[in-house]
Amino acid sequence: MSPQEEIVLFALSRGAVLAVRHLAAMRDAPPGASLRISPGSTAEALRLSLAGRPHPGDRVHDADEQLQVFVAEEAESLLKGRTLDARIDEAGQVQFSLLPPEQ
């Protein structure tokens, strides 16, 4: 296993997997689009975007057998032990949330 393929210790809920697939199927999504998680504008924030492939240094997380998530190394500590969840509203808007670690 190469360093870019190491498993990142976080989970995606079923809702998050469906939301990523929903976003990746949109017309303006890059070919082969998947979710990329990188550091946000503050120390506790994450930036979620669509990317056609991992950026240099990203780790690849297999969310399920058909979906990979690309995670910037600098974002891993905020994800460790947590679950990324998402909901799609009636208008098709996606809202992601990061659930706390299970106790």
C-alpha positions in Angstrom: 0.0 0.0 0.0 1.5 3.4 -1.0 1.4 6.3 1.4 -1.4 7.9 -0.6 -3.6 4.8 -0.2 -3.4 4.5 3.6 -6.7 4.2 5.3 -7.9 7.4 7.0 -9.7 6.6 10.3 -13.1 8.3 9.7 -16.4 7.2 8.3 -19.0 8.4 5.9 -22.7 7.9 6.7 -25.0 6.5 4.1 -26.4 10.0 3.7 -22.9 11.4 2.9 -22.2 8.6 0.4 -25.5 9.4 -1.4 -24.8 13.2 -1.3 -21.3 12.8 -2.8 -22.8 10.6 -5.6 -25.5 13.3 -6.1 -22.9 16.0 -6.4 -20.6 14.0 -8.7 -23.5 13.3 -11.1 -24.1 17.1 -11.7 -23.3 18.6 -15.1 -20.6 20.8 -13.9 -18.7 18.2 -11.9 -15.3 17.2 -13.1 -15.0 13.8 -14.9 -14.6 11.0 -12.3 -15.5 13.5 -9.5 -15.3 12.5 -5.9 -15.2 14.3 -2.6 -12.0 16.0 -1.6 -11.5 17.2 2.1 -8.9 19.8 2.8 -8.2 22.3 5.6 -10.6 25.2 5.8 -10.0 28.9 6.5 -9.6 28.3 10.3 -7.9 25.6 12.4 -11.2 23.9 13.1 -12.7 24.1 9.6 -12.7 21.8 6.7 -13.2 22.6 3.0 -15.2 20.1 1.0 -15.0 20.2 -2.8 -15.2 17.9 -5.9 -12.1 16.7 -7.5 -11.5 14.3 -10.5 -8.4 12.8 -8.8 -6.4 13.2 -5.6 -4.1 16.2 -5.2 -0.4 15.5 -4.6 -0.1 14.2 -1.0 -3.8 13.3 -0.6 -4.7 10.1 1.0 -7.4 8.0 -0.6 -10.2 6.7 1.6 -12.5 4.0 0.2 -15.9 5.0 1.4 -17.5 2.0 -0.2 -16.7 -0.3 -3.1 -17.6 2.4 -5.6 -16.6 5.7 -3.9 -13.3 7.1 -2.9 -12.7 10.3 -0.9 -9.5 12.3 -1.2 -8.2 13.7 2.1 -5.4 16.2 2.4 -2.9 15.1 5.0 -3.5 18.4 6.9 -7.2 17.6 7.3 -6.8 14.1 8.8 -6.5 15.1 12.4 -9.9 16.8 12.3 -11.5 13.7 10.8 -10.0 11.0 13.1 -12.7 8.9 14.7 -15.5 11.1 13.3 -18.3 10.5 10.8 -19.1 12.8 7.9 -22.9 13.0 7.5 -25.0 14.8 4.9 -28.6 15.6 4.0 -30.1 16.6 0.7 -33.1 18.9 1.0 -36.1 19.1 -1.4 -34.3 21.7 -3.5 -31.3 19.4 -4.0 -29.0 21.4 -1.8 -26.5 19.3 0.2 -25.6 20.1 3.8 -22.6 18.2 5.3 -21.9 17.9 9.0 -19.1 16.3 11.0 -20.5 14.1 13.8 -18.5 13.8 17.0 -16.6 10.6 17.8 -18.7 7.9 19.4 -18.1 7.5 23.1 
